[in-house]
Amino acid sequence: MLNILSAGGVSLLITLVGTKFWIKFLEKNAYGQFIRSDGPTAHHVKRGTPTMGGVVLVFAVVMGYFISHAIPPRPFSASGLLLLGLLVGLAIVGFIDDWLKITHAQSLGLNPVAKFSLQVTVGVVFAFFALRFPDWQDVTPASTYLSFLRDVPWLNLGVVGAIIWMVFLISAFSNATNLTDGADGLLTGSAAMVFIAYAVVNIWQISQYCTPLEPSAFNCYEVRNPGDLATIAMALAGGLFGFLWWNARPAKIFLGDTGSLAIGGAVAGLAIMTRTELLAVIIALLFVLEATSVIIQVGFFKVTKGKRLFKMAPLHHHFEMLGWDEVTVVIRFWIIAGLAVMAGMGLFYAEWMVGSRV
């Protein structure tokens, strides 16, 4: 438990202190955000605000993980390194996108096909290796089964199907968090809640871990390295809380695609390796709603030949266009995110309670 808390503390300290110096570096080099001209007019004043804050967040999480393993010395796990690899891989994709926006002085970076292709490539590499590295109980970081609160025994997707499913989750969540990152502090605060939830899920799985002597005792969980996953989840939560100091309105820095894609990938990675893939739809419901609003908007626009269901998508912009203040939107969306997290955690615990009494 100490290493889990220390990872969160180290990550929080790095983002809380280090972001200030990163902001100065970005301002000195005029690496600022370009704002959509068709967005809410209140956002136009944000033009030029430093972006690529995700660089500090990802660095903080990596340092939090490695420092927590150094004091006292502990071995690294396959699950932990795979999750960090997914986080860093998608951060690199986002960094390329952010860099192109800055150098081309526009709000568009990578073209959609190139961006999606890079996300898929990172996802395929992660999925391929996640189905390998069995531990002494022959449990791999990911499984070929579809999962809700744990693996569903009659839903074996096979190796190819599982890889396709994992790549879909990674692409879907990374794009969903990318869409959510459109208001000061919105993604940062809501994602911190999601990662705290996953830290708790992993800590619970540690205490209810299956052993060869009692493989089915108390409805135990067959997962690989839940302790390491909890360490990274807490490092993400701590890093986001520290970053929120600078990202709350009026934001001094934005996460950029560097941070938003990495956050979504981490959500998907944790869902896959904790065997809670469909539960993630509830825990991270806010991100799902934001992405769904864009899908509905585009579909409605095409079907009706030019009409819009929302004033603007994603959903948080719709309410801003209705006249809600940005802070009001963010706080109310945080409330939705918090309620969704509590609902997901309640389902997770209720399933264990029911199963342990059978």
C-alpha positions as CSV (number, residue, x, y, z in Angstrom):
1,M,0.0,0.0,0.0
2,L,2.9,2.4,0.8
3,N,4.3,2.1,-2.7
4,I,0.8,2.9,-4.2
5,L,0.5,6.0,-2.1
6,S,4.1,7.1,-2.7
7,A,3.5,6.8,-6.5
8,G,0.5,9.1,-6.2
9,G,2.4,11.6,-4.0
10,V,5.5,11.7,-6.2
11,S,3.3,12.2,-9.3
12,L,1.3,15.0,-7.6
13,L,4.4,16.8,-6.5
14,I,6.0,16.7,-10.0
15,T,2.9,18.1,-11.8
16,L,2.2,20.6,-9.0
17,V,5.7,22.1,-9.1
18,G,7.0,21.1,-12.5
19,T,4.1,22.4,-14.5
20,K,5.0,25.9,-13.5
21,F,8.4,25.6,-15.2
22,W,6.9,23.8,-18.2
23,I,4.5,26.7,-18.7
24,K,7.4,29.2,-18.6
25,F,9.3,27.2,-21.3
26,L,6.2,27.0,-23.5
27,E,5.5,30.7,-23.1
28,K,9.1,31.6,-23.9
29,N,8.9,29.6,-27.2
30,A,5.3,30.7,-28.0
31,Y,4.0,27.1,-28.0
32,G,0.3,28.0,-27.6
33,Q,-3.1,26.5,-28.3
34,F,-5.1,27.4,-31.4
35,I,-8.8,27.7,-30.8
36,R,-11.6,26.6,-33.2
37,S,-13.2,29.7,-34.8
38,D,-16.7,28.0,-34.7
39,G,-16.5,27.3,-31.0
40,P,-18.0,29.3,-28.1
41,T,-16.9,32.9,-28.3
42,A,-15.8,32.8,-24.6
43,H,-13.0,30.4,-25.7
44,H,-11.4,32.8,-28.1
45,V,-9.5,34.5,-25.3
46,K,-7.7,31.2,-24.7
47,R,-5.8,31.4,-28.0
48,G,-2.1,31.2,-27.3
49,T,-2.5,29.4,-23.9
50,P,0.4,27.0,-23.5
51,T,-0.5,23.4,-24.5
52,M,1.2,20.0,-24.4
53,G,0.8,19.9,-20.6
54,G,0.4,16.1,-21.0
55,V,4.2,15.9,-21.3
56,V,4.5,16.8,-17.6
57,L,1.7,14.5,-16.6
58,V,3.1,11.4,-18.4
59,F,6.6,12.2,-17.0
60,A,5.2,12.5,-13.5
61,V,3.4,9.1,-13.8
62,V,6.4,7.3,-15.1
63,M,8.6,8.8,-12.4
64,G,6.0,8.0,-9.7
65,Y,6.0,4.4,-10.9
66,F,9.7,3.9,-11.0
67,I,10.4,5.8,-7.8
68,S,7.8,3.7,-5.9
69,H,9.7,0.6,-7.1
70,A,13.1,1.9,-6.1
71,I,12.3,2.7,-2.4
72,P,12.2,0.0,-1.3
73,P,13.4,-2.0,-4.3
74,R,10.7,-4.1,-6.0
75,P,10.7,-5.8,-9.4
76,F,8.7,-4.4,-12.3
77,S,5.8,-6.3,-13.6
78,A,4.7,-7.1,-17.2
79,S,1.3,-5.5,-16.6
80,G,2.8,-2.3,-15.2
81,L,5.3,-1.9,-18.0
82,L,2.7,-2.7,-20.7
83,L,0.3,0.0,-19.2
84,L,3.1,2.5,-19.1
85,G,4.0,1.6,-22.7
86,L,0.5,2.2,-23.8
87,L,0.4,5.5,-21.9
88,V,3.7,6.7,-23.4
89,G,2.8,5.4,-26.9
90,L,-0.4,7.4,-27.2
91,A,1.2,10.4,-25.6
92,I,3.8,10.4,-28.5
93,V,0.9,10.2,-31.0
94,G,-0.7,13.2,-29.2
95,F,2.6,15.1,-29.1
96,I,3.0,14.7,-32.8
97,D,-0.5,16.1,-33.3
98,D,0.1,19.0,-30.9
99,W,3.4,19.8,-32.5
100,L,1.9,20.0,-36.0
101,K,-0.8,22.4,-34.7
102,I,1.8,24.6,-33.2
103,T,4.2,24.6,-36.2
104,H,1.4,25.1,-38.7
105,A,-0.3,27.7,-36.6
106,Q,-3.8,26.1,-36.8
107,S,-6.2,24.0,-34.8
108,L,-5.8,20.9,-37.0
109,G,-2.8,18.6,-36.6
110,L,-2.5,15.1,-37.9
111,N,-5.1,14.2,-40.5
112,P,-7.8,11.8,-39.1
113,V,-6.6,8.8,-41.0
114,A,-2.9,9.2,-39.9
115,K,-4.0,9.9,-36.3
116,F,-6.3,6.9,-36.2
117,S,-3.7,4.7,-37.8
118,L,-1.1,5.6,-35.2
119,Q,-3.6,4.9,-32.4
120,V,-4.4,1.5,-33.9
121,T,-0.7,0.7,-34.2
122,V,0.0,1.5,-30.5
123,G,-3.2,-0.5,-29.6
124,V,-2.2,-3.6,-31.6
125,V,1.3,-3.7,-30.1
126,F,-0.2,-3.4,-26.6
127,A,-2.8,-6.1,-27.3
128,F,-0.4,-8.5,-28.8
129,F,2.0,-8.4,-25.8
130,A,-0.8,-8.2,-23.2
131,L,-1.9,-11.7,-24.2
132,R,1.6,-13.0,-23.4
133,F,3.8,-13.1,-20.3
134,P,1.9,-15.6,-18.2
135,D,2.7,-15.6,-14.5
136,W,3.3,-18.6,-12.3
137,Q,-0.4,-19.3,-12.3
138,D,-0.6,-19.0,-16.1
139,V,-2.5,-15.6,-15.9
140,T,-1.6,-13.1,-18.6
141,P,-2.0,-9.3,-18.3
142,A,-5.1,-9.5,-20.7
143,S,-7.4,-12.4,-21.6
144,T,-9.2,-13.5,-24.7
145,Y,-12.6,-13.2,-22.8
146,L,-14.9,-10.3,-22.9
147,S,-15.3,-8.9,-19.4
148,F,-17.8,-6.9,-17.3
149,L,-17.1,-7.2,-13.6
150,R,-14.7,-10.1,-14.4
151,D,-14.2,-12.3,-17.4
152,V,-17.4,-13.7,-18.8
153,P,-16.6,-17.5,-19.2
154,W,-18.8,-18.1,-22.2
155,L,-17.6,-15.1,-24.2
156,N,-14.2,-16.2,-25.5
157,L,-13.3,-14.0,-28.4
158,G,-10.2,-15.9,-29.4
159,V,-6.8,-14.3,-29.9
160,V,-7.6,-12.3,-33.0
161,G,-11.0,-11.2,-31.7
162,A,-9.5,-10.2,-28.4
163,I,-6.9,-8.1,-30.1
164,I,-9.5,-6.4,-32.3
165,W,-11.7,-5.7,-29.2
166,M,-8.8,-4.3,-27.2
167,V,-7.7,-2.0,-30.1
168,F,-11.3,-0.8,-30.4
169,L,-11.4,0.0,-26.6
170,I,-8.1,1.9,-26.8
171,S,-9.1,3.9,-29.8
172,A,-12.6,4.6,-28.5
173,F,-11.5,5.8,-25.0
174,S,-8.5,7.8,-26.3
175,N,-10.7,9.6,-28.7
176,A,-13.5,10.1,-26.1
177,T,-11.1,11.7,-23.6
178,N,-9.7,13.8,-26.5
179,L,-13.2,15.1,-27.1
180,T,-13.8,15.7,-23.4
181,D,-10.8,18.0,-23.1
182,G,-12.5,21.1,-24.3
183,A,-13.2,23.1,-21.1
184,D,-10.8,24.2,-18.4
185,G,-10.3,21.4,-15.9
186,L,-13.1,19.2,-17.3
187,L,-11.0,16.2,-18.4
188,T,-8.4,16.7,-15.7
189,G,-10.9,16.5,-12.8
190,S,-13.2,13.8,-14.2
191,A,-10.3,11.6,-15.2
192,A,-8.8,11.9,-11.7
193,M,-12.0,10.4,-10.3
194,V,-11.9,7.5,-12.8
195,F,-8.3,6.6,-11.9
196,I,-9.0,6.7,-8.2
197,A,-11.8,4.3,-8.8
198,Y,-9.5,2.0,-10.7
199,A,-6.9,2.2,-7.9
200,V,-9.6,1.0,-5.5
201,V,-10.6,-1.8,-7.8
202,N,-7.0,-3.0,-8.0
203,I,-6.5,-2.7,-4.3
204,W,-9.6,-4.8,-3.8
205,Q,-8.4,-7.4,-6.3
206,I,-5.1,-7.6,-4.4
207,S,-7.0,-8.6,-1.2
208,Q,-9.2,-11.0,-3.1
209,Y,-6.5,-12.6,-5.3
210,C,-6.9,-16.2,-6.4
211,T,-4.3,-18.7,-5.1
212,P,-3.6,-22.3,-6.1
213,L,-4.7,-23.4,-2.7
214,E,-8.0,-21.6,-2.8
215,P,-8.7,-20.8,-6.5
216,S,-12.3,-20.0,-6.0
217,A,-12.4,-18.7,-2.4
218,F,-14.6,-15.8,-1.7
219,N,-15.2,-15.1,-5.4
220,C,-11.6,-14.3,-6.0
221,Y,-10.1,-12.4,-9.0
222,E,-7.7,-13.9,-11.6
223,V,-5.8,-10.9,-12.6
224,R,-2.1,-10.3,-13.2
225,N,-0.2,-7.7,-11.1
226,P,-3.1,-5.8,-9.6
227,G,-0.7,-4.1,-7.2
228,D,1.3,-2.6,-10.1
229,L,-1.9,-1.5,-11.8
230,A,-3.0,0.2,-8.7
231,T,0.3,2.0,-8.4
232,I,-0.1,3.5,-11.9
233,A,-3.7,4.3,-11.4
234,M,-2.8,6.3,-8.3
235,A,0.1,8.0,-10.0
236,L,-2.3,9.1,-12.7
237,A,-4.8,10.4,-10.2
238,G,-2.1,12.2,-8.2
239,G,-0.6,13.7,-11.3
240,L,-4.0,14.9,-12.5
241,F,-4.8,16.5,-9.2
242,G,-1.5,18.4,-9.3
243,F,-2.0,19.4,-12.9
244,L,-5.6,20.6,-12.1
245,W,-4.0,23.4,-10.0
246,W,-2.8,25.0,-13.3
247,N,-5.6,23.7,-15.6
248,A,-8.6,25.0,-13.6
249,R,-10.2,28.1,-15.0
250,P,-8.6,30.3,-16.1
251,A,-6.3,27.6,-17.4
252,K,-2.6,28.5,-17.5
253,I,-1.9,25.4,-19.6
254,F,-3.9,22.7,-21.5
255,L,-3.3,18.9,-21.6
256,G,-3.3,18.9,-25.3
257,D,-3.6,15.7,-27.3
258,T,-0.4,14.6,-25.6
259,G,-2.3,14.3,-22.3
260,S,-5.8,13.5,-23.5
261,L,-4.9,10.6,-25.7
262,A,-2.7,9.1,-23.0
263,I,-5.4,9.4,-20.4
264,G,-8.0,7.6,-22.6
265,G,-5.5,4.9,-23.4
266,A,-4.8,4.4,-19.7
267,V,-8.5,4.0,-18.9
268,A,-8.8,1.4,-21.6
269,G,-5.6,-0.4,-20.5
270,L,-6.8,-0.5,-16.9
271,A,-10.2,-1.8,-17.9
272,I,-8.6,-4.6,-20.0
273,M,-6.1,-5.7,-17.4
274,T,-8.5,-5.6,-14.5
275,R,-11.1,-7.6,-16.5
276,T,-13.7,-4.7,-16.2
277,E,-14.0,-3.7,-19.9
278,L,-17.8,-3.1,-20.0
279,L,-17.8,-1.7,-16.4
280,A,-15.5,1.0,-17.8
281,V,-18.5,2.3,-19.8
282,I,-20.2,3.1,-16.5
283,I,-17.1,4.3,-14.5
284,A,-16.0,6.5,-17.4
285,L,-19.6,7.4,-18.5
286,L,-18.8,11.0,-19.0
287,F,-16.3,10.3,-21.7
288,V,-18.7,7.9,-23.3
289,L,-21.5,10.6,-23.4
290,E,-19.1,13.1,-24.9
291,A,-18.1,10.8,-27.7
292,T,-21.6,9.6,-28.3
293,S,-22.8,13.2,-28.6
294,V,-20.4,13.7,-31.5
295,I,-21.5,10.5,-33.2
296,I,-25.1,11.5,-32.9
297,Q,-24.5,15.0,-34.1
298,V,-22.6,13.8,-37.2
299,G,-25.2,11.1,-38.0
300,F,-28.1,13.5,-37.5
301,F,-26.5,16.1,-39.7
302,K,-26.0,13.6,-42.5
303,V,-29.5,12.0,-42.2
304,T,-31.3,15.4,-42.1
305,K,-29.0,16.9,-44.7
306,G,-27.6,19.8,-42.7
307,K,-29.7,20.0,-39.5
308,R,-28.1,19.7,-36.0
309,L,-29.4,18.0,-32.9
310,F,-27.1,19.9,-30.6
311,K,-26.0,23.5,-30.9
312,M,-22.5,22.2,-30.9
313,A,-20.7,18.9,-30.2
314,P,-19.2,17.5,-28.0
315,L,-21.8,17.8,-25.4
316,H,-20.2,20.3,-23.0
317,H,-20.0,22.9,-25.9
318,H,-23.8,22.5,-26.4
319,F,-24.5,23.7,-22.9
320,E,-22.0,26.6,-23.3
321,M,-23.8,27.6,-26.4
322,L,-27.0,27.6,-24.4
323,G,-25.5,30.3,-22.2
324,W,-24.1,28.2,-19.3
325,D,-20.9,29.6,-17.9
326,E,-17.9,27.4,-18.5
327,V,-17.3,26.8,-14.7
328,T,-21.0,25.8,-14.3
329,V,-20.6,23.2,-17.1
330,V,-17.4,21.8,-15.7
331,I,-18.7,21.5,-12.1
332,R,-22.0,19.8,-13.3
333,F,-20.1,17.5,-15.5
334,W,-17.8,16.6,-12.7
335,I,-20.9,15.7,-10.6
336,I,-22.0,13.4,-13.4
337,A,-18.6,11.9,-13.6
338,G,-18.6,11.3,-9.8
339,L,-22.0,9.7,-9.8
340,A,-21.0,7.4,-12.6
341,V,-17.8,6.4,-10.7
342,M,-19.8,5.7,-7.6
343,A,-22.4,3.6,-9.6
344,G,-19.6,1.6,-11.2
345,M,-17.9,1.0,-7.9
346,G,-21.2,0.0,-6.3
347,L,-21.8,-2.6,-9.1
348,F,-18.3,-3.9,-8.7
349,Y,-18.6,-4.5,-5.0
350,A,-22.2,-5.7,-5.1
351,E,-21.2,-8.5,-7.6
352,W,-18.5,-9.6,-5.2
353,M,-20.9,-9.6,-2.3
354,V,-23.4,-11.7,-4.2
355,G,-20.8,-14.1,-5.5
356,S,-19.1,-14.6,-2.2
357,R,-22.5,-15.8,-0.7
358,V,-23.3,-18.3,-3.4
